[in-house]
Amino acid sequence: MRIATLDQLLDALDGLFADGSDWTRREQDDPWIRIFSQDTHPLNSNLPDANLVSWLRQGLLPSGEARTALDLGCGLGRNTRWFARQGYQATGIDLSAYAVNQAQARSNEGDVTFLEGDVLREHISGGPFDVIYDSGCFHHLPPHRRLSYLRTLEKVLKPGGLFGICTFAWGQMGSEEDDVTLLRQGHLEGGIAYTMDDLRQVFSSLEFLEGGALQVESGQTEEVFDMPFLHAALFRRPQEQQDGS
């Protein structure tokens, strides 16, 4: 076969990561079961990310009924449930059937829905959304699949909507190899580290609002999820993108 489309190229590049280090596509064995089934693993938590609580306190996140939120790579649904408690119609989506089943079992409050799906290769129903949030999915993407991610974001984020992301912080956790090296070696080394400038560059079509380490805000009393190896950024999609201008 000769490559003639972008999707064919992306599928071909997927084949470079045949070692199992790409956890963002369906495989016979689900690596997330091992992580989410560990009672002591940090991700086996019901606490929301510290930055979400901080952004809400600062008035950066819209609130009120009829607002919609999508939690990409929702895992066990801790952030999805937090959005629901703030009054959002919250949807969590994850590649792992195990994670989705566990998230549903833990959820008994608010307007919340959990879906099993591949956000890179499949249509996401229910959008577009007022807020899209990703805690820990993006840094597991192979470099070429950022293109798929950006394409999905363009389809499901409302003009004027907010996009928040939490990733491995450069110098704290994750591979610091350049993208060409990662593609050549066909191994993701457990995830990719990003600087704040990296995130601003990747999401350059969006307006940068806020970014920094994932840490508890001074004076905050609510229990939150905070880890020193993570940082988060908040962006807004320009309103004018609605008409393609």
C-alpha positions as a printed NumPy array, in Angstrom:
array([[  0.   ,   0.   ,   0.   ],
       [  1.137,   3.518,  -0.812],
       [  0.308,   6.251,   1.7  ],
       [ -2.114,   8.745,   0.186],
       [ -3.936,  10.259,   3.162],
       [ -3.064,  11.717,   6.553],
       [ -4.951,   8.935,   8.331],
       [ -2.953,   6.3  ,   6.454],
       [  0.262,   8.036,   7.485],
       [ -0.805,   8.203,  11.13 ],
       [ -1.805,   4.54 ,  11.115],
       [  1.554,   3.618,   9.608],
       [  3.422,   5.599,  12.266],
       [  1.378,   3.815,  14.953],
       [  3.181,   0.672,  13.833],
       [  6.507,   2.112,  14.982],
       [  5.366,   1.698,  18.581],
       [  4.791,  -2.048,  18.511],
       [  6.613,  -2.489,  21.842],
       [  3.457,  -1.737,  23.843],
       [  4.556,   1.702,  25.084],
       [  1.678,   3.441,  23.273],
       [ -1.189,   3.259,  25.783],
       [ -3.519,   5.423,  23.696],
       [ -4.845,   2.724,  21.367],
       [ -6.797,  -0.45 ,  21.954],
       [ -4.71 ,  -3.567,  22.421],
       [ -5.56 ,  -7.101,  23.454],
       [ -4.134,  -6.406,  26.902],
       [ -5.323,  -3.245,  28.676],
       [ -2.337,  -1.738,  30.561],
       [ -4.635,   0.563,  32.529],
       [ -6.151,  -2.367,  34.438],
       [ -2.857,  -2.875,  36.25 ],
       [ -2.72 ,   0.802,  37.235],
       [ -6.332,   1.451,  38.211],
       [ -6.673,  -1.81 ,  40.152],
       [ -3.887,  -0.82 ,  42.565],
       [ -5.45 ,   0.611,  45.713],
       [ -2.265,   2.554,  46.503],
       [ -1.681,   4.005,  43.021],
       [ -1.987,   7.835,  42.933],
       [ -4.528,   7.644,  40.109],
       [ -6.832,   5.467,  42.197],
       [ -8.243,   8.617,  43.76 ],
       [-11.563,  10.413,  44.033],
       [-10.034,  13.885,  44.435],
       [-10.183,  16.569,  41.711],
       [ -7.025,  18.122,  40.321],
       [ -5.848,  21.1  ,  42.371],
       [ -5.802,  23.388,  39.356],
       [ -9.51 ,  22.807,  38.641],
       [-10.468,  24.02 ,  42.112],
       [ -8.102,  26.968,  41.742],
       [ -9.47 ,  27.942,  38.317],
       [-13.012,  27.818,  39.655],
       [-12.1  ,  30.022,  42.635],
       [-10.475,  32.527,  40.26 ],
       [-13.619,  32.682,  38.138],
       [-11.846,  31.227,  35.11 ],
       [-14.252,  28.304,  34.719],
       [-17.863,  29.021,  33.756],
       [-20.494,  27.661,  36.098],
       [-24.233,  27.219,  36.02 ],
       [-26.796,  24.788,  34.686],
       [-26.69 ,  23.584,  31.066],
       [-22.916,  23.949,  30.887],
       [-21.217,  20.909,  29.372],
       [-17.811,  19.433,  30.195],
       [-15.846,  16.625,  28.576],
       [-13.124,  14.814,  30.527],
       [-10.701,  13.242,  28.021],
       [ -9.011,  10.083,  29.282],
       [-11.17 ,  10.258,  32.39 ],
       [ -9.759,   7.158,  34.099],
       [-11.813,   6.399,  37.196],
       [-13.792,   9.602,  36.72 ],
       [-12.647,  11.745,  39.651],
       [-12.518,  14.98 ,  37.618],
       [-15.7  ,  14.117,  35.691],
       [-17.58 ,  13.775,  38.966],
       [-16.128,  17.07 ,  40.186],
       [-17.504,  18.841,  37.094],
       [-20.899,  17.251,  37.748],
       [-20.846,  18.544,  41.33 ],
       [-20.29 ,  22.059,  39.977],
       [-23.497,  21.788,  37.955],
       [-22.056,  20.71 ,  34.605],
       [-23.529,  18.096,  32.325],
       [-20.311,  16.092,  32.564],
       [-19.091,  13.398,  30.204],
       [-16.025,  11.271,  30.826],
       [-14.491,   9.226,  28.024],
       [-11.719,   6.66 ,  28.229],
       [-10.154,   3.991,  26.038],
       [-10.13 ,   1.48 ,  28.89 ],
       [-13.367,  -0.469,  29.357],
       [-12.172,  -1.378,  32.846],
       [-11.727,   2.297,  33.795],
       [-15.151,   3.244,  32.421],
       [-16.866,   0.437,  34.322],
       [-15.125,   1.443,  37.554],
       [-15.971,   5.121,  36.986],
       [-19.643,   4.266,  36.533],
       [-19.613,   2.161,  39.709],
       [-18.182,   5.085,  41.698],
       [-20.658,   7.659,  40.399],
       [-23.945,   8.429,  42.109],
       [-24.172,  12.194,  41.896],
       [-24.964,  14.919,  39.389],
       [-25.473,  14.808,  35.64 ],
       [-22.606,  12.515,  34.627],
       [-22.075,  10.101,  31.721],
       [-19.171,   7.763,  31.034],
       [-18.275,   6.486,  27.574],
       [-15.734,   4.019,  26.266],
       [-14.058,   5.474,  23.197],
       [-10.896,   6.328,  21.28 ],
       [-10.695,  10.131,  21.128],
       [ -7.989,   9.957,  18.454],
       [ -9.749,   7.733,  15.941],
       [-13.488,   7.718,  16.717],
       [-16.322,  10.241,  16.718],
       [-17.186,  11.734,  20.121],
       [-20.917,  12.169,  20.61 ],
       [-22.593,  14.851,  22.674],
       [-20.536,  17.879,  21.722],
       [-19.521,  20.539,  21.223],
       [-18.61 ,  21.214,  24.834],
       [-18.161,  24.378,  26.922],
       [-15.143,  22.918,  28.725],
       [-12.773,  20.115,  27.759],
       [-10.288,  18.815,  30.281],
       [ -7.436,  16.317,  29.996],
       [ -5.555,  15.091,  33.043],
       [ -2.814,  12.671,  32.05 ],
       [ -3.939,  11.513,  28.604],
       [ -1.997,  13.885,  26.351],
       [  1.474,  13.043,  27.68 ],
       [  0.972,   9.394,  26.669],
       [  0.36 ,  10.244,  23.004],
       [  3.055,   9.378,  20.433],
       [  4.244,  12.58 ,  18.724],
       [  2.336,  12.035,  15.472],
       [ -0.972,  11.503,  17.292],
       [ -0.95 ,  15.097,  18.527],
       [ -2.337,  15.87 ,  15.067],
       [ -5.311,  13.577,  15.729],
       [ -5.774,  15.135,  19.156],
       [ -5.847,  18.665,  17.746],
       [ -8.321,  17.589,  15.079],
       [-10.611,  16.134,  17.755],
       [-10.298,  19.268,  19.892],
       [-11.289,  21.449,  16.95 ],
       [-14.426,  19.358,  16.427],
       [-15.689,  19.102,  19.999],
       [-14.692,  22.377,  21.71 ],
       [-17.183,  25.236,  21.356],
       [-15.983,  28.597,  20.048],
       [-15.235,  30.566,  23.2  ],
       [-14.938,  27.294,  25.122],
       [-12.174,  26.404,  27.559],
       [ -9.543,  23.685,  27.271],
       [ -7.57 ,  22.609,  30.336],
       [ -4.699,  20.16 ,  30.363],
       [ -2.492,  18.525,  32.993],
       [  0.739,  16.816,  31.855],
       [  4.13 ,  15.584,  32.99 ],
       [  6.309,  18.616,  33.74 ],
       [  9.71 ,  18.901,  32.052],
       [ 12.488,  18.066,  34.501],
       [ 10.085,  16.257,  36.843],
       [  8.758,  13.201,  35.001],
       [  8.571,  11.852,  31.452],
       [ 10.88 ,  11.558,  28.491],
       [ 12.729,  14.683,  27.392],
       [ 13.842,  13.174,  24.079],
       [ 12.903,  15.136,  20.959],
       [ 10.051,  13.847,  18.824],
       [ 12.237,  12.537,  15.995],
       [ 14.22 ,  10.435,  18.466],
       [ 11.02 ,   9.029,  19.972],
       [  9.744,   8.087,  16.519],
       [ 13.037,   6.503,  15.516],
       [ 13.348,   4.446,  18.687],
       [  9.667,   3.459,  18.676],
       [  9.395,   3.75 ,  22.435],
       [  7.671,   6.392,  24.579],
       [  9.595,   5.809,  27.829],
       [  6.438,   5.924,  29.955],
       [  5.22 ,   9.296,  28.675],
       [  6.488,  12.616,  27.34 ],
       [  7.531,  15.643,  29.409],
       [  6.347,  19.107,  28.359],
       [  7.437,  22.612,  29.219],
       [  4.771,  25.294,  29.473],
       [  6.196,  26.755,  26.253],
       [  5.714,  23.353,  24.585],
       [  2.041,  23.388,  25.515],
       [  1.599,  26.954,  24.321],
       [  3.214,  26.014,  21.001],
       [  1.165,  22.84 ,  20.465],
       [ -2.085,  24.654,  21.28 ],
       [ -1.104,  27.906,  19.582],
       [ -4.539,  28.27 ,  17.954],
       [ -5.976,  28.793,  21.46 ],
       [ -5.582,  31.754,  23.816],
       [ -3.384,  30.943,  26.815],
       [ -5.022,  31.977,  30.107],
       [ -3.146,  30.351,  32.984],
       [ -0.429,  27.809,  33.655],
       [  1.732,  26.463,  36.435],
       [  2.607,  23.625,  38.778],
       [ -0.104,  21.348,  40.12 ],
       [ -0.15 ,  22.463,  43.727],
       [ -2.543,  23.423,  46.486],
       [ -3.501,  27.098,  46.383],
       [ -2.841,  29.157,  49.495],
       [ -5.9  ,  29.244,  51.726],
       [ -7.556,  26.322,  49.963],
       [ -9.318,  23.933,  52.321],
       [-10.854,  21.436,  49.888],
       [ -8.949,  18.166,  49.501],
       [ -7.408,  17.98 ,  46.032],
       [ -5.102,  15.877,  43.877],
       [ -1.653,  17.458,  43.601],
       [  1.631,  15.931,  42.437],
       [  4.997,  17.718,  42.067],
       [  5.728,  16.071,  38.701],
       [  2.639,  17.573,  37.028],
       [  1.708,  21.001,  35.74 ],
       [ -1.441,  22.368,  34.136],
       [ -2.511,  25.006,  31.629],
       [ -5.83 ,  26.602,  30.674],
       [ -6.686,  27.881,  27.191],
       [ -9.691,  29.481,  25.485],
       [-10.823,  28.911,  21.936],
       [-11.376,  32.258,  20.176],
       [-14.99 ,  33.113,  19.411],
       [-14.131,  34.059,  15.838],
       [-13.245,  30.449,  15.036],
       [-16.99 ,  29.828,  14.85 ],
       [-17.152,  31.23 ,  11.333],
       [-13.745,  29.933,  10.299],
       [-12.129,  33.374,  10.343]])
